[in-house]
Amino acid sequence: MNESRRLWIQALAASGSGLAAHGAVAQSEPMAGRDFRAVNPAQPVEAPAGRIEVLEFFAYWCPHCHSLEPELAQWRTRQPAEVVFRREHVSFRETRIQQLHYALVALGKVDELSPRVFHALHVDKVRLETPQKMAEVLGLDPKSFSEVYESFSVRTRARRGTQVAEAYAIDGVPSLAVAGKYLTAPSMAGSNTAALRVVDFLVARERKAGGSKG
């Protein structure tokens, strides 16, 4: 073998080793402080004992939440019964749309109509400025919806959502909490897919530890 061919083969081998190493890093175990952080102090969860809560902090008006939504919806379909998913809508001083979320929760229509809200805001660019406009876009009876939207219980629940976000020290969305103990986000993990992989890792950790204590 001549010298130039030998050097070429060595360079190719080194390149292959580098790619393999990069792949190993890309698929390495998520790291605390980089891909997720501990929630300190740990927060109470709503999941029953023995179940593992995954809590998304989000906002309908957030483009990053809109981007995560399709992949998150697919992720939810793959979860076993022991994983309990719920959402809190952050305020960040925008209570109008936050209140819409909790009105839909009260009506039992949040899973059905949330995709329409995202589409209206991010695709159709509709300004959902009043309960009447929200009801029109979502195909709901304006009077009945307005009564729920303006109700004391919905306003109270929205304030509670803000308090939960503050307890977790949420400063950006989307963010995903696991078992009240850990928090990750696409901005931490590097992508939507990576963040959901971190959630899977943390759920597996909790499952091994015996699940949520409620």
Secondary structure by P-SEA (a helix, b strand, c coil): ccaaaaaaaaaaaaaaaaaaaaaaaaaccccccccccccccbbbbcccccbbbbbbbcccccaaaaaaaaaaaaaaaacccccccbbbbbccccaaaaaaaaaaaaaccccccaaaaaaaccccccccccaaaaaaaacccaaaaaaaaacaaaaaaaaaaaaaaaaaccccccbbbccccccccccccccaaaaaaaaaaaaaaaaaaccccc
